[in-house]
Structures are given as structure tokens and as C-alpha cells.
Amino acid sequence: MDEQKIYERMTSVEQSVKSAHHRIDEMAEDSKSITEILVEMKYMRRDLNELLERVSAIEKRPGRKYDIIISAVITALVAAAVSFFIK
């Protein structure tokens, strides 16, 4: 090969290597971004679980109040029936 062709090939290879390094750098930056997104998703999932627990507790409250009211009504009816039969 003559020197001109060798020079052209070396120039081509150098450009290819620069391009490859540039793509590798972009992939490293993308990897960092993905890692940050995953960390944020982890914290969001934890927060979501806490909110779900709080909502579940709030949803149970009316049921508890209803149970207390029913118990009070039944107790009152039983007390009325017992006092009626005692008289």
C-alpha cells in the first residue's frame, strides 16, 4: 500500500474510534439517568405504599363506627327487653 491509502485508512479508523467513544459516553450518561430514575421510582413506591395504608385505615373507620352503633342499638334493645320482663 502506498502512504496515501494508509493515511486515509488511519484517518477513517480514528474517526470511527472517536465516534465509538462518543457513543459510549452518551450511554454512560444515559445509564446514570436511568439509575436516578430507578431510585426516584423506589421512593415513589414507598410513598405510594404509605398512602395506600393510610387510605385503607380511613376506609375502615366508617365500618368501625357502624359496628359501634349496631352494638349500642343491640345493647339498648336487650336492656329494654330485660327491664320489660323484670317489671
N, C-alpha and C positions, 0 to 999 in steps of 0.2 A: 504494500500500500504506500501511496505517496503521502507526504506530510500534510497536504491539504485535506485529504479524506480523513486522516487520523484526527486532525484538528476539528473537523466537522463532527465526527463521531464523539469526541470528548466533550464538545460543546453541547451536543444533544444529550449525552449522558448526564452532564452537570445540570442541565435544565430539568431533566426528569427527576434527578435526586432532589433538587430544590422543591419541585412540585410535590414530591412524596413527603418531604419534611413539612411542608406547609399543611398538607392534609393530615398528617399525624398530629401537628399542633392543634388543628381545628378539632380533631377527635378528642384530644386531651381536654380541651376546653368544654366540649360537649359532655364528656364524662363527668367533669366537675359539676356542671349544671344539673345533670341527671342525679348525681349524688345529693345535691342540695334539695332538689325536688322530692326525692325519696325521704329525706329527713323531715321536710315540712309535712309530707303526707303522713308520716309516722305520728307526728304531734297532732295533726288534724284528726287522725283516727282515735287517738287517746281522748281528745276533747269531745269527739262525737260520742264515744262510749260513755263519758261522764254525763253528757246531755241526755243520752238515752236512759241512763239510770235515774236521773232527776225527773224526766218525763214519766217514767214508769211509776215512780213514787207518787207523783202528783195524780196520776190516773187512778191509783189505788185509794187515795184519800176519800173520794165520794163513796166508794164502796164501804169503807170503814164507817163512815158517818151513817150510811144506810143501815148497816148491821147494828150499830148502837141504837138507832131509832127503833128498829124492829125488836131488839131485846127489851127496850124500855116499854114498848107497847105490850109485848107478851107478859112482862113482869106486872104491869098495871092490870091487865086482864086477869091474870092468875090471882093477884092480890084482891081484886074486886070479887072474883068468884069465891075465894076463901072467906072473905068477910061476909058475903051474902049467905053462905052456908052456915057460918058460925052464929049468925043472928038467930 
